[in-house]
Amino acid sequence: MRKIAPLIQTLVCYLFIILFIYAAVSKLIDSENFQIQLTQSPLLSVYAEFIVNTIVISIGIVIALLLQVSKRTLQQ
């Protein structure tokens, strides 16, 4: 059981990395459609362009990079 726990932890970490990279890249590829959908929201319509360009894409990639760094530090 002790040998399986690090393997599961590494697998989950890789799956989260893939998830965040996929979400950021899909929003980057279809950013125009994503921005149109955000402008339809009554709370986010004013900040739609800012949210698309900075928050969603950059934070998704930063989280994936931080997961990769934390995975490496956990293995050492």
C-alpha positions as CSV (number, residue, x, y, z in Angstrom):
1,M,0.0,0.0,0.0
2,R,2.8,2.4,0.8
3,K,4.2,1.9,-2.7
4,I,0.9,2.7,-4.4
5,A,0.3,6.0,-2.6
6,P,3.1,8.0,-4.3
7,L,2.0,6.5,-7.7
8,I,-1.6,7.6,-7.1
9,Q,-0.4,11.0,-6.0
10,T,1.7,11.5,-9.1
11,L,-1.1,10.3,-11.3
12,V,-3.6,12.7,-9.8
13,C,-1.1,15.5,-10.1
14,Y,-0.6,14.8,-13.8
15,L,-4.3,14.6,-14.4
16,F,-4.8,18.0,-12.8
17,I,-2.0,19.5,-14.9
18,I,-3.6,18.1,-18.1
19,L,-7.0,19.5,-17.0
20,F,-5.7,23.0,-16.4
21,I,-3.6,23.1,-19.6
22,Y,-6.6,21.8,-21.6
23,A,-8.9,24.4,-20.1
24,A,-6.5,27.3,-20.7
25,V,-5.7,26.2,-24.3
26,S,-9.3,25.6,-25.2
27,K,-10.3,29.1,-23.9
28,L,-7.3,30.5,-25.8
29,I,-8.2,28.9,-29.1
30,D,-11.9,29.9,-28.8
31,S,-11.4,33.1,-26.9
32,E,-13.8,35.1,-29.0
33,N,-16.7,32.8,-28.3
34,F,-15.7,32.6,-24.6
35,Q,-15.7,36.4,-24.4
36,I,-19.1,36.6,-26.1
37,Q,-20.4,34.2,-23.5
38,L,-19.0,36.2,-20.7
39,T,-20.5,39.4,-22.0
40,Q,-23.9,37.8,-21.7
41,S,-23.5,37.5,-18.0
42,P,-24.9,40.5,-16.1
43,L,-22.1,40.6,-13.5
44,L,-19.1,39.9,-15.8
45,S,-20.1,41.8,-19.0
46,V,-18.0,44.9,-18.1
47,Y,-14.9,42.9,-17.3
48,A,-15.2,40.2,-20.0
49,E,-12.2,41.2,-22.1
50,F,-10.0,41.5,-19.0
51,I,-11.2,38.2,-17.6
52,V,-10.5,36.4,-20.9
53,N,-7.1,37.8,-21.6
54,T,-5.6,37.8,-18.1
55,I,-7.3,35.9,-15.4
56,V,-8.6,32.7,-17.1
57,I,-5.8,31.9,-19.5
58,S,-2.8,33.0,-17.4
59,I,-4.0,31.6,-14.1
60,G,-4.8,28.3,-15.7
61,I,-1.3,28.0,-17.1
62,V,0.3,29.3,-13.9
63,I,-1.6,26.7,-11.8
64,A,-0.5,23.9,-14.2
65,L,3.1,25.1,-13.8
66,L,2.9,25.3,-10.1
67,L,1.5,21.8,-10.0
68,Q,4.5,20.6,-12.0
69,V,6.9,22.4,-9.7
70,S,5.2,21.0,-6.5
71,K,5.2,17.5,-8.0
72,R,9.0,17.7,-8.5
73,T,9.6,18.9,-5.0
74,L,7.5,16.2,-3.5
75,Q,9.5,13.5,-5.4
76,Q,12.8,14.7,-3.9
